[in-house]
Amino acid sequence: MLKRLGQELDSTNAMLLLKHANFPNPFKTELEYSCSARGTWNIVHTGFLMPEAHEIYVCAAGCLRGVVLTAAEMQASERFSTIEIREENVLEGNMEELLINGVSDILEQLPYRPKAVQIFTSCIHHFIGCDLKLCYQTLRKKYPEIDFTDCYMNPIMRKSGLAPDPTMRRQLYSLLHKRPQDSKKINIIGNNIATKKNSELYQLAESAGYQVTEIHDCKNYQEYQEMASATANICYHASGKPAGEMLLKKLNQKLLYLPLSYSYGEIQHWLTIYATYLNIMPPDWSEQIALCEDKIKQVKNLIGDTPIAIDSSATMRPLGLARFLLEHKLNICKIYADSFSQEEKQDFYWLQENYPDLQLFAISQIKMRMLPRESKSKIIAIGQKAAYFLNTPYFINIVENGGLWGFSGIINLLELLEEAFLTEKDTKKLVQIKGLGCGKI
């Protein structure tokens, strides 16, 4: 029976006070809504970070629509191809033949020969037991000059096993070939957004004579392969950890997991671990902490008690950011997130104890489509989705923390908060740009 959703709609199941929320999943998993803020990356965007690689999607027509549009919006269609699965392919059982012949036909018709090919299979391949191992063996034998890797557009992986996002971040580095290691090389891995060069991750390594490389720095496939010569990989995004674990096993590259944090003590802890690996004395960070404190006082003097909302598309640690800003007397009023990582556990319980009436909104709960999107007064949003739900022109337009990390990252974020308060943005125009920061990779 259909029910008309009108003015009587309330926020039940879409909004909770923090005191009533459970960790790590405060909201039930039900019918989901995808809001129109589209700046977060998907597997197409991430795959294109591999230079001189060609993406091939092997899916049903309905599944292909979204990824085709993503490639077109990125102006990267020349690096992108599709193979359509039809009903007769399933009924006749020729899925292996379709994949092998389809990929071969694409490669023969391309005006260039790619150095690498990412083949994205879909859920139907796994439902019917397609022999993907045979497919890859055949293609590698037929085209020995090309590196092939298995990638997945598989929505059934979203709630169990390794989800599509961390899987793609892992496969992005799967084609690195073992080579002699250089003890003075380190990689930063697992990020869609490039780490800012002023980060302590760069400064500390360079002061010790190390070269730091991120995949965003690689202009061609040879430079990408040079990442295999590093002795260690830095990862600060939880979704990038599987990539680090894979490279530890495959290339014997040490994994330095240094999670994003807004806690001075935690940042110092990770930097001490980092300095120990670099075989240098951990610096005194008191000056950097003082700069952070001065900056947040400036921000407080500027924005006063202006309400601030945070969403999980902007940062991997929305609760940690909320805690940091609340500890410095800024007015955090809303947090938008469907769930939280285990790294947020202490921050969750601290906020629950100290700010029990803080409003927590779901992002994908179906009622979010209908709830009012007007703010009664000026409000600053940290993140596109909060800006969309609140219909505010005052927002920080970043995803995945915008490549910010450490004390320098906190200062840069506070500068963005000042800018967001002072300058209106065209929210509707900006949030509908798919894959913020992609451009033409």
C-alpha positions, 0 to 999 in steps of 0.5 A: 500500500502506497502512503503519501508523504506530506507535511506530517513527516517527522524526523523519527529514525532519521535524527537522534539526540546523541544521548539516545544513539548507539555506537557504531551504528546509530541508525537502522539499515533500511531503504536508502536515499542518496542525496544530491551532494556528489563530491565523494569519489567512486570506484571510477574516479579512484581507478583513474589515479593509476596513470596510463591505465584503461578501465573496462566495465563488464556489466548489465546496461542499467549498471553501466549508466552511472559509471559511463556518466562518471567517465564522461563528466571527468572528460576521461572517456578515452580511458574507459570502455564497457562490455554489456552483459545481456540476458542471453549471455547468462542463459547460454553460459558464455560469460567467460567468452564474452569477457575475454573476447570483449576485452580483446576487441576493445584492446585491438580497437583502441588507438593506443596500447594501455600499460595496464587494464583494470577489469571491473566485473559485477555481481552477476559474475559471482552469482553464476560462478564465472571462471574469472581466473581463467579469463585473466590467465587467458588475457595475460597470456594473449597480451603479455605486455599489458598488466591486468588487474581484477576490480569489482563493481559489486553492490552485494559487497557493501554490507559484508566482506571488504566493501567496494571502496577499500577494495578499489583502493587496494587494487589501485596498487595491485600492479606494483611489481617487486623491485630492489628497495630504496631505504630512503623512499616512502609512499603515502597510499590509500587516499583519493585526495592528495595529501597537502605538501605542507603536512608534517608527513612530508616535512618530517620525512624530507628533513630526514632525507627521505623521498615521499611519493603519492600516486597523485605525483606519478605522471606515467606508469613507470613512475607508478612502478617506482612506488614499489621501491619504497620501504614503507607505506604511510596510510591514514585513511582506514579504507586504505589499510587493506592496500597497505596490508596487501603491499606488506605481504606482496612487496614486504613494504612496512605499513605505517598506519597513522590515522587522521586525528584532531587530538594534539596528543594523538597527533604527537603519538603518531608523529613519534612513531613516524620519527622512530621509523625515520630514525630521528629524534621526535621534534618538539611540537609545542610551537605547532600546538600554539599556532593551532591554539592561536588560530582557533581563538581567531576563528572563535572571535570571528564567528562567535556562536554561529552554529556549525554542522559537520558531515562524514563526507568531509572528514573520516573523523566527524566526531573527533572534529566535533569534539575538538571544536566543542572543546574550544567553545565553538557551537557544533549543533549537528552531525550528519553520519550513518555510522562511525569507525572504531577510531571514533569510539572514545570521541563518541562516548565523550560527546555523549557524556558532555553534549548529550543533546547534540543532534545526530542526523542520518545521511542515507535514511529515506526520510532525509529526502523529505525533511525541510532543508532551510536554515532559520539563521546563518549556519556553517557546514563542514562538508557538502552533504551538511550544506545540501541538507541545510541549504546553506551557502556558508560551507567548507567544500571538501571531501575526505578531509581535503588532504589535510593531516596533523597540526598543519591540517588543523590550521588549514581547516580552521582557515577554511572555516573562516573563509566559509563564514565570510564568503557565500558559495553557490551550493547547488552548483558546487555540490552536484559536481561529481568527484570533487577535485578529479578534473581530468586525471 
